[in-house]
């Protein structure tokens, strides 16, 4: 699609507020400030902002830009003379700030002159110093003596980079895909100059594109010619200053690290002098990081590796790739999974054919360390080497993850036709049916294939595996009771991957049925290694089950961990799953605006990857989030785009009930409460019809929140006996109090407040806010102060949720303070006595007391301490 051309302009100063305040605080207290950092981290940007602020405070700026001296000695050049002249011109009575870029290139004599003048009245020196270059002992001594202060500037963090990238790209609610943020951050290493250039170049070359309000990478990040030149110049500078090795030896070392990406230290030491590695680390070019108990040598900034690799001649790259692969194979550190994958890739790049077992093993291991495109490359090499069935199976899996669903299915169909024994036949059927259900949304075909194969195999153990697979598909099509009845008796007879799949189906099915203890038992049956792909699916179910038990904090922590892992490993499918999980958890808590960010990303990824069963489910959550956020037009547009109002839409995993719930909340957002109640009741009935008791309860609760509590009460009581857990009991009590007469009644009001407190305890912030406001409305006539207290707590929770729009929250604003009351409240909150307030506003003390009594009543408080706690929040 056509992308609007965007100008990046000057990037905002993000993540440097503390450093900026330190500089401003140092002016007038120290003789200067040295800002030390690696090239491109943002020294100049920080100093520019600092000078702007200092000018506003009356300082007069002078800037001196240094250049690296030519030749072997450091002799005065123009920049040194300019600095000397500036220092000579600085005179008393005129506050002068002298800014020196790259102060490490100043001659020793000039630095000594600077040292003599630093500390003079009305002179402040701002010096940027590049880390890893020429040492500056005089400046270091000034810092040690307390004459100047010093800031060691660190690269931007991932979150700071996200804020920066979104400030460059965000328009009209657009967000940036986390994988794109991570890719830019990783390639730039948080280097401000590199990050800005990467984003600008990616926009120009259409590597960054926007789909459904989500910016994502549609191609690998390109490096501009200008940025590549900066990298080359920096390396040339390091090599020119080196006195520990020749240029050719350094070039070989850098290129070998570049082709490997990262290199186990033992392998690196086998192909280059360890002292050279140490010197390059000291110069800031290389770094050594411990990962999984192995020291790895890599570039400090990955962009350097990309530039070196792109600059490398083909034959040189092949020769060095083979050298590094041989070193990895011979490494005394032990060849771990990552090294086996790297060695295989290097041999492929070197033009060397792999033997089939090595290629298949590397392809199987690779998913955790490289993007799916690279796994596909390894699997293709394995197939070319004669890897046969195993290679084709990995290749189909990689194609499926890349969204090449039809191609993957064709490959799997061929494997099934060519399977020559029961084990391979069952393996192919498992892969085929997974692809049919999860990606092609064709459960009927999958079930028929599984059943026919189940009857055809001879081996009883394999037949049991296929029965378990049938149970998994029964869960997918909504036959939860049938699935559990089939799978639970089989669990003790299952092992390996089949047990993992069955545990997933039992845990998921038991959770929606409300049998949480059974779900947790199923999840505890298997503990696959974290690098096992099956662990991902189990953890997705675990998030859901833990949340349904009322522990949103633990569920969110797990979802966040798995999501971040997916982003770092460039695994888009896992990213989509756990991004959806994060959005769903936020939505359940009522944080609609935040949920939109995660569900939008997951929806875009699901569509890109061809996840036909997942895409409409994510769309339903996104519709609900948009509706709760008060954006009915966008919700309606998504309903149409995702075809959610089509009764013939696939009904996998209880999708019909989920779809009706989304339509119900969209109706509520439009103000059609009657239609909303009807749709939400229908959603609950659809869930209940397939024994999804817990989702049915949630839909009945939603109907009660929209005004249909009386209609929901009886079926909710029927479900209450089928569902375990405190959270479900809180939801049942919520329907009960909403269905009770709304006349003022102390007992009912106490029950409403108790339900609100219980919902708040479980993390259901929106439900709690609604209950507090409901209690407020009941108390308004009989106890205004108690009503204000309940309303205040409701407002706090509603604000935490981003002020969502629901029928129970309409018209829930507390009586506002008058202008006079606001004035008196602010004075009292700041610590003034009644007498002082009376003098300040020219009123009698008795009148001030009367105003304070009204203020306390409106705010639901009884002490000045409580009033002080409201400053900056509800009081304002």
QUIDA-V867351 format. One record per residue. N is the residue number from 1. RES is the residue in one small letter. PHI is phi as a letter, one per 30 degrees, with the letter a starting at -180 (999 if undefined). Layout:
# QUIDA-V867351
n={N;N}
res={RES;RES}
phi={PHI;PHI}
This chain:
# QUIDA-V867351
n={1;2;3;4;5;6;7;8;9;10;11;12;13;14;15;16;17;18;19;20;21;22;23;24;25;26;27;28;29;30;31;32;33;34;35;36;37;38;39;40;41;42;43;44;45;46;47;48;49;50;51;52;53;54;55;56;57;58;59;60;61;62;63;64;65;66;67;68;69;70;71;72;73;74;75;76;77;78;79;80;81;82;83;84;85;86;87;88;89;90;91;92;93;94;95;96;97;98;99;100;101;102;103;104;105;106;107;108;109;110;111;112;113;114;115;116;117;118;119;120;121;122;123;124;125;126;127;128;129;130;131;132;133;134;135;136;137;138;139;140;141;142;143;144;145;146;147;148;149;150;151;152;153;154;155;156;157;158;159;160;161;162;163;164;165;166;167;168;169;170;171;172;173;174;175;176;177;178;179;180;181;182;183;184;185;186;187;188;189;190;191;192;193;194;195;196;197;198;199;200;201;202;203;204;205;206;207;208;209;210;211;212;213;214;215;216;217;218;219;220;221;222;223;224;225;226;227;228;229;230;231;232;233;234;235;236;237;238;239;240;241;242;243;244;245;246;247;248;249;250;251;252;253;254;255;256;257;258;259;260;261;262;263;264;265;266;267;268;269;270;271;272;273;274;275;276;277;278;279;280;281;282;283;284;285;286;287;288;289;290;291;292;293;294;295;296;297;298;299;300;301;302;303;304;305;306;307;308;309;310;311;312;313;314;315;316;317;318;319;320;321;322;323;324;325;326;327;328;329;330;331;332;333;334;335;336;337;338;339;340;341;342;343;344;345;346;347;348;349;350;351;352;353;354;355;356;357;358;359;360;361;362;363;364;365;366;367;368;369;370;371;372;373;374;375;376;377;378;379;380;381;382;383;384;385;386;387;388;389;390;391;392;393;394;395;396;397;398;399;400;401;402;403;404;405;406;407;408;409;410;411;412;413;414;415;416;417;418;419;420;421;422;423;424;425;426;427;428;429;430;431;432;433;434;435;436;437;438;439;440;441;442;443;444;445;446;447;448;449;450;451;452;453;454;455;456;457;458;459;460;461;462;463;464;465;466;467;468;469;470;471;472;473;474;475;476;477;478;479;480;481;482;483;484;485;486;487;488;489;490;491;492;493;494;495;496;497;498;499;500;501;502;503;504;505;506;507;508;509;510;511;512;513;514;515;516;517;518;519;520;521;522;523;524;525;526;527;528;529;530;531;532;533;534;535;536;537;538;539;540;541;542;543;544;545;546;547;548;549;550;551;552;553;554;555;556;557;558;559;560;561;562;563;564;565;566;567;568;569;570;571;572;573;574;575;576;577;578;579;580;581;582;583;584;585;586;587;588;589;590;591;592;593;594;595;596;597;598;599;600;601;602;603;604;605;606;607;608;609;610;611;612;613;614;615;616;617;618;619;620;621;622;623;624;625;626;627;628;629;630;631;632;633;634;635;636;637;638;639;640;641;642;643;644;645;646;647;648;649;650;651;652;653;654;655;656;657;658;659;660;661;662;663;664;665;666;667;668;669;670;671;672;673;674;675;676;677;678;679;680;681;682;683;684;685;686;687;688;689;690;691;692;693;694;695;696;697;698;699;700;701;702;703;704;705;706;707;708;709;710;711;712;713;714;715;716;717;718;719;720;721;722;723;724;725;726;727;728;729;730;731;732;733;734;735;736;737;738;739;740;741;742;743;744;745;746;747;748;749;750;751;752;753;754;755;756;757;758;759;760;761;762;763;764;765;766;767;768;769;770;771;772;773;774;775;776;777;778;779;780;781;782;783;784;785;786;787;788;789;790;791;792;793;794;795;796;797;798;799;800;801;802;803;804;805;806;807;808;809;810;811;812;813;814;815;816;817;818;819;820;821;822;823;824;825;826;827;828;829;830;831;832;833;834;835;836;837;838;839;840;841;842;843;844;845;846;847;848;849;850;851;852;853;854;855;856;857;858;859;860;861;862;863;864;865;866;867;868;869;870;871;872;873;874;875;876}
res={x;x;x;x;x;x;x;x;x;x;x;x;x;x;x;x;x;x;x;x;x;x;x;x;x;x;x;x;x;x;x;x;x;x;x;x;x;x;x;x;x;x;x;x;x;x;x;x;x;x;x;x;x;x;x;x;x;x;x;x;x;x;x;x;x;x;x;x;x;x;x;x;x;x;x;x;x;x;x;x;x;x;x;x;x;x;x;x;x;x;x;x;x;x;x;x;x;x;x;x;x;x;x;x;x;x;x;x;x;x;x;x;x;x;x;x;x;x;x;x;x;x;x;x;x;x;x;x;x;x;x;x;x;x;x;x;x;x;x;x;x;x;x;x;x;x;x;x;x;x;x;x;x;x;x;x;x;x;x;x;x;x;x;x;x;x;x;x;x;x;x;x;x;x;x;x;x;x;x;x;x;x;x;x;x;x;x;x;x;x;x;x;x;x;x;x;x;x;x;x;x;x;x;x;x;x;x;x;x;x;x;x;x;x;x;x;x;x;x;x;x;x;x;x;x;x;x;x;x;x;x;x;x;x;x;x;x;x;x;x;x;x;x;x;x;x;x;x;x;x;x;x;x;x;x;x;x;x;x;x;x;x;x;x;x;x;x;x;x;x;x;x;x;x;x;x;x;x;x;x;x;x;x;x;x;x;x;x;x;x;x;x;x;x;x;x;x;x;x;x;x;x;x;x;x;x;x;x;x;x;x;x;x;x;x;x;x;x;x;x;x;x;x;x;x;x;x;x;x;x;x;x;x;x;x;x;x;x;x;x;x;x;x;x;x;x;x;x;x;x;x;x;x;x;x;x;x;x;x;x;x;x;x;x;x;x;x;x;x;x;x;x;x;x;x;x;x;x;x;x;x;x;x;x;x;x;x;x;x;x;x;x;x;x;x;x;x;x;x;x;x;x;x;x;x;x;x;x;x;x;x;x;x;x;x;x;x;x;x;x;x;x;x;x;x;x;x;x;x;x;x;x;x;x;x;x;x;x;x;x;x;x;x;x;x;x;x;x;x;x;x;x;x;x;x;x;x;x;x;x;x;x;x;x;x;x;x;x;x;x;x;x;x;x;x;x;x;x;x;x;x;x;x;x;x;x;x;x;x;x;x;x;x;x;x;x;x;x;x;x;x;x;x;x;x;x;x;x;x;x;x;x;x;x;x;x;x;x;x;x;x;x;x;x;x;x;x;x;x;x;x;x;x;x;x;x;x;x;x;x;x;x;x;x;x;x;x;x;x;x;x;x;x;x;x;x;x;x;x;x;x;x;x;x;x;x;x;x;x;x;x;x;x;x;x;x;x;x;x;x;x;x;x;x;x;x;x;x;x;x;x;x;x;x;x;x;x;x;x;x;x;x;x;x;x;x;x;x;x;x;x;x;x;x;x;x;x;x;x;x;x;x;x;x;x;x;x;x;x;x;x;x;x;x;x;x;x;x;x;x;x;x;x;x;x;x;x;x;x;x;x;x;x;x;x;x;x;x;x;x;x;x;x;x;x;x;x;x;x;x;x;x;x;x;x;x;x;x;x;x;x;x;x;x;x;x;x;x;x;x;x;x;x;x;x;x;x;x;x;x;x;x;x;x;x;x;x;x;x;x;x;x;x;x;x;x;x;x;x;x;x;x;x;x;x;x;x;x;x;x;x;x;x;x;x;x;x;x;x;x;x;x;x;x;x;x;x;x;x;x;x;x;x;x;x;x;x;x;x;x;x;x;x;x;x;x;x;x;x;x;x;x;x;x;x;x;x;x;x;x;x;x;x;x;x;x;x;x;x;x;x;x;x;x;x;x;x;x;x;x;x;x;x;x;x;x;x;x;x;x;x;x;x;x;x;x;x;x;x;x;x;x;x;x;x;x;x;x;x;x;x;x;x;x;x;x;x;x;x;x;x;x;x;x;x;x;x;x;x;x;x;x;x;x;x;x;x;x;x;x;x;x;x;x;x;x;x;x;x;x;x;x;x;x;x;x}
phi={999;d;c;e;d;b;c;d;i;d;d;d;d;c;i;b;d;d;d;d;d;d;d;d;d;d;d;j;c;c;d;l;b;c;c;c;a;d;e;i;d;k;d;d;d;d;d;d;d;d;d;e;d;d;d;d;c;j;d;c;d;b;c;b;c;c;b;d;d;d;i;c;c;c;c;e;b;e;d;d;d;d;d;d;d;d;d;d;d;d;b;d;i;b;d;b;c;c;c;c;d;h;d;d;c;d;d;e;d;d;d;d;d;d;d;d;d;d;j;d;d;i;b;b;c;c;c;c;b;d;d;i;c;d;d;b;d;d;d;d;d;d;d;d;d;i;d;b;c;b;b;c;d;c;e;d;d;e;d;d;d;e;d;d;d;d;d;d;c;d;b;h;i;d;b;c;e;d;d;d;d;d;d;d;d;d;d;c;h;i;d;e;d;d;d;d;d;d;d;d;d;d;d;d;c;i;d;c;b;c;b;h;i;b;d;b;d;c;a;e;d;d;c;d;d;d;d;d;d;d;d;d;d;d;d;d;d;d;d;d;d;d;b;c;a;d;d;d;d;d;e;d;d;d;d;d;d;d;d;d;i;b;b;e;e;d;d;d;d;d;c;a;d;e;d;d;e;d;d;d;d;d;d;i;d;c;b;b;b;d;b;h;i;b;d;c;c;a;d;d;b;e;d;d;d;d;d;d;d;d;d;d;d;e;d;d;d;d;d;d;d;d;d;d;d;d;d;d;d;c;d;d;d;j;c;d;e;d;d;d;d;d;d;d;d;d;d;d;d;d;i;c;d;c;d;e;e;d;d;d;d;d;d;d;d;d;e;d;c;b;d;e;d;d;e;d;d;d;d;d;d;d;d;d;d;j;d;h;e;d;d;d;d;d;d;d;d;d;d;d;d;d;i;d;d;d;d;d;d;d;d;d;d;d;d;d;d;c;d;c;a;d;d;d;d;d;d;d;d;e;d;d;d;e;d;d;d;d;c;c;h;b;d;d;d;d;d;d;d;d;d;d;d;e;d;d;d;c;d;d;d;d;d;d;e;d;d;d;d;d;d;d;d;d;d;d;d;j;d;d;d;d;d;d;d;d;d;e;d;d;e;d;c;c;b;i;d;d;d;d;d;d;d;e;d;d;d;d;d;d;d;d;d;j;c;d;d;d;d;d;d;d;d;d;d;b;b;d;e;e;d;d;e;d;d;d;d;d;d;d;d;e;e;d;d;d;d;d;d;j;c;d;d;d;d;d;d;d;d;d;d;d;d;d;d;d;d;d;c;h;c;d;d;d;d;d;e;d;d;d;d;d;d;d;d;d;d;d;d;j;c;d;d;d;d;e;e;d;d;d;d;d;d;d;d;d;d;d;c;i;d;d;d;d;e;d;d;d;e;d;d;d;d;d;d;d;d;d;d;i;b;d;d;d;d;d;d;d;e;d;d;c;h;d;c;c;e;d;d;e;c;d;h;i;d;d;d;d;d;d;d;d;d;d;d;d;d;d;d;d;j;c;d;d;d;d;d;d;d;d;d;d;d;d;d;d;d;d;d;c;i;d;d;d;e;d;e;d;d;d;d;d;d;d;d;c;j;c;d;d;d;d;d;d;d;d;d;d;d;e;d;c;c;c;j;d;d;d;d;d;d;d;d;d;d;d;d;d;d;d;e;c;d;e;a;e;d;d;d;d;d;d;d;d;d;d;d;d;d;d;d;d;j;d;d;d;e;d;e;d;d;d;d;d;d;e;d;d;c;e;d;d;b;e;d;d;d;d;d;d;d;d;d;d;d;d;d;d;d;d;d;i;h;d;c;b;e;d;c;d;i;c;d;d;e;d;d;d;d;d;d;d;d;d;d;d;d;d;d;d;j;d;d;d;d;d;d;e;d;d;c;h;b;d;d;d;d;d;d;d;d;d;d;d;d;d;d;d;c;i;b;b;b;d;d;d;d;d;d;d;d;i;b;d;d;d}
